[in-house]
Amino acid sequence: MDSIFISIEEIKKKYPDEWVLLGDPEIQNTSVLGGIVLYHSKDKKEVCYIGRDKTTGYSTVTIAFAGSLKQNRKIGILSRI
């Protein structure tokens, strides 16, 4: 992966509809503006588990989705209620 800061717009073009692990992200309010791409995949769990080893040396990391999430998406236990 590159060790260059890229904007969220570039991330969305380069990794469409993928989960992206970002090192040293720039965040404003609750929106991710960009960061250093450490790992990416269509599988969020893969990003969490495999990407964990790639976070050494970064003071902050975050995961962002480079696409549009479904509006009616149910999360975790809420989908069972």
Secondary structure by P-SEA (a helix, b strand, c coil): cccccccaaaaaaacccbbbbbcccccccccccccccccccccaaaaaaaacccccccccccccccccccccccccccccc
